[in-house]
Amino acid sequence: TTVIEAEKGTQGQLQAKEQELARHYERLCKQGLKLDLTRGKPSEAQLQLAAGLDGILASDCRAPDGTDCRNYGTSQGLTCTRKLGADLLQVPHEEVIAAGNSSLTLMYQAVLTGYLYGFGGDAQPWRSLEHPKFICPSPGYDRHFTICEQLGIDMVSVPMTDIGPDMDAVETLLREDPEIVGIWCVPKYSNPTGVTYHQDTLERLAQASTHASPGFRIFWDNAYAIHDWFEHTYLGDMRSTCLEYGVDDKLIQFGSTSKITFAGGGVAFVSSTEQNLEALARVMNAMSIGPDKVNQLRHSRLFAEFTGLREHMAGHAEILRPKFECVYRHLREHFDGDGPEQWHETNGGYFVSFNTRPGCAKYVVELAARAGIKLTPAGATFPYGEDPQDSNIRIAPTYPPLDQLDTAMATFVLCVELAAVRQQLGMI
Ligand code: PMP
């Protein structure tokens, strides 16, 4: 019997199922597995695709406009690299700063700018408010939440749906709470749910921003802009949408090549209006005399002269498709999608987000740990690490080799099934 059949059957069938799964589980625990599904990192084969970066300059460090990249200066980044960022984020290059190795750093600097100084115009610095707050669509990216936590900015969760954040909730907050100063958005292949925002969500967010407080900003973290592994998923143009509603000053977009070339060794980009970028540059320029233009030039050479960005991503897709297929196959084989166990199948990005029955996620992570499978701690995808349903688990399938991923997923589904049966029996 499957768990679903056992659940529909008698208590005796459920107990028999528990014993069968427990035996299987104890056998697995003795195998001494040591596998890791926590890391949203590219695999070695993916990194190898960008091996051409090394040595590409061959001592010629002049950018196309004559800039000697080895020296200080050009704090907004090389024009050729700003154009690369413009291509990635689909915005004019004049509105892009090409920065250092991490978009997360840029996000921290942008939040700090809003907090300490505000973005100019009518906007007060957020620190002058009693309780500045960010809207945090959840589950979401834990590192966004960490930035808020470190700066003492309150976080208000709103649920993620299959088309983006629950916009009824977002609209109400923006209308009723003048202390809402920001919202975190990962609009394409969202971390961790894999959801891409629909155009309707973009429109509603732009419209709701018209009655937000002047200091409010949308943090549009487009980390997976071109990371399509199956079909390409279309994300609407948030810049144009905001321009239509006259709120382009509310939008700050981020991206990087961390999951295109080298993770932590790429180039990060931020794009916004001139006034927002000026306010941000004040903080950035106090922290650094300028970005690593040598690395910027390496990236511009690799993509401008040899392979296009998108062609390069097709190589990543080849490597990652079988891994995502493996995860989906295990889930489909064990759960019918109609029960409490839910997941979202996506065309790209780095994660699969899985919901156990409410109240089981922490227990599943514990069971998996005992069997040698490391999972992201349950709750990590929610502000303050608190999943109110204790249900969400983030699976990161990109790093392990396929055979290890296969073993890890087989163990994972067993742990989910065991937890489900034990919960039915009142054992947890
Ligand atoms: N944003 C999101 C949504 C991410 O998933 C990640 C990487 N895990 C980052 C930002 C980090 O990007 P970077 O390396 O450019 O700081």
Boltz pocket constraint, residues with backbone or C-beta under 6 A from the ligand:
constraints:
  - pocket:
      binder: B
      contacts: [[A, 40], [A, 101], [A, 102], [A, 103], [A, 104], [A, 105], [A, 141], [A, 186], [A, 191], [A, 221], [A, 223], [A, 255], [A, 256], [A, 257], [A, 258], [A, 263], [A, 264], [A, 267], [A, 268]]
      max_distance: 6.0
